[in-house]
Amino acid sequence: MSLKLYVSLIFISTLLTTGVLPYLYSRRDVKGAKSLLFLTSAIDVWLVCQLLYLISSSDAMRLLFHELKFIGVELAPAAILIISLEISELIHKIKKRILGMVFIIPVLTWLIILTNGTHHLFRKAFIFENNQGFRLIFTINGPWYQINMFYLLTLVGITMFILPRICC
């Protein structure tokens, strides 16, 4: 896929998710709407940062948006898990304190990203390259990146385990 097509699709997706946020907010009293609003907000942050990363004119801004997108990346799997727990009504069987533990790794990851320059646990290096008229960042990831990805994929796996039990 060409990068121009990719940027166009990210732009359209950003418009759609941003456009649906006011509607979801107006319906926040409906069961599951707050979690869907939370998920859509996470995806919107992810998309907006990805779009700004792609169209930024300086490497410093590209790097900023490249890393800020992890706010959305971190929250989306947790939000999907919470939605599946709500739909399955398993959420009532889980204490709020335990449910809050789902966010420990994302918050810790944000702190690690913010301080990465001192320890390089999340990213070891950034490589800037030109590709199809765009300046892109390639990363060499550190050990925390691997731990974080395992955690996020585990959340998605748990969600995939719960969802089939809802509809079947």
N, C-alpha and C positions, 0 to 999 in steps of 0.2 A: 504494500500500500504506500502511496506517495505521502510524504509528510504534509503537503498542502491539503490533501484530502483528510488526513488525520486531524489537522488543526481545525478544519471546517466542521468535522464531526464533534470534536471537543467543544467548539463554540456553540453548535446547535444543542448539544446535551446540556451545556451550562445554562443556556437560555431556558430550556425545558425545566430543569431542576429548580432554578431560581424562580421561574414563573409559578411553579406549583407550591412553593413554600407559603405564600400568603393564604392560599386555599386550605392547606393542611393546618395552618395556625388557626384559621377561623373555625375549623372543625375539631379542635384539640380536645373537646369534651367527649367525642365519640370513642368507644373502646378501641384501643390500639393506635389511635391517631397520634398521640404524643410520641410513641416509639417510632412510628413511620415518619413523623416530623424530624425526629432525632436522626434517623437513618438518612433521610433526604438532605438534611443539613450537612451531615458528614460527607455525603457524596458530592454535594454542591461545593464545599470547601476544597475537596480533592480536585474537582473539575476546574474550578476557578484558578486554583494555584497551578494546575497543569497548563491551562491556557496562558496564564501570565508568564509562566516559565518559557513557553514556546515563543511568545511574541516579545519578550523583554529585549531591550537593546544593549544591555550590559551584562557581562558575566556575573557581576556581583548580584544583580537583581535576579538573574536566572538561578543562581545558587540559592538565594533566599527562598524563592517560590518552589524550587525543587525540594527543599527540605520542609517548608511549611505545609506542603501537600500531605505530609505524614500525620497531620492533625486528623484529616478525613480518613486516611488509610487506616489509622489506628482505631477510629471509632466505628467504622462501617461494620466489621465483623461482629463486634460486641452488640451493635444495634440490631443486626440480623438475628443474633442469638436471642436477644430480649424479645423481639417480635415473635419468633417461633415459640418461645416459652409462654407468651401471652396467648397466642392462638391455640396452643395445646392446653392452656389453663394450668400448666405446670408451674407457672410463676407464683401462684398462690401457695405452693408447697415449699418455696425457697425463701429463706429469710432475707430481708433487704441487705443485711450486712454481708451475707455470702454473695448476693447478687452484685453488690458494690465491689467485691474482690475481682470481678471481671475487668475492672478498669485499672487495677494496680499496674499491670505490665504496660498498658498504653501511657499512663502518666509517667511511669519510670522511663519509658522510651523517649517521651518528649524531653524530659530532663537530660537524658543522655545525648539526644540530638543537640540541645541547646549548649551543652558543654563539650561537645565532641572534639573541638579544637585542642582540648587539654589532654584527652586520653585516647581518641580515635577508636572507641569501642563500636560505634555505629558505622562510621565510614573511615576507611584508611586513607583514601585518596580520591580526588576528583580529576577527571580528564575531560577537557573541553575539545570538541571536534566540530568541524563544519560538515553538514550532510544535507544535500538537496536544498541549499539555500537557508538552512536553519543551523543555529549554533546549539549543539546538544551537549549534555553532560553524561559522561559514563562514570560509573563509580566502582571502586574497589571496596567491598564491604568488610566490616569488622565482625568480630564474634557476636556482638549483641544483635546485629542485623539478623544473623542466622537464628538466634534464640527467639527473636521477635517474630520472624516469619513462621517458625514452628508453632508459636503460640497462636498467631492469627489463623493459621491453617487448622489448628486444633479447634478453635472456636467455630470455624466454618464446618468442620467435620462433625462436631456435636450438633450443630444446627441441622445438618443433613441427616443425622441419626433421628432427630426429633420430628422433623417435618413429615416423613412418610407415615408415621404413626398417627398423624392428625387426619389425613384424608383417607386412610385405608382401614 
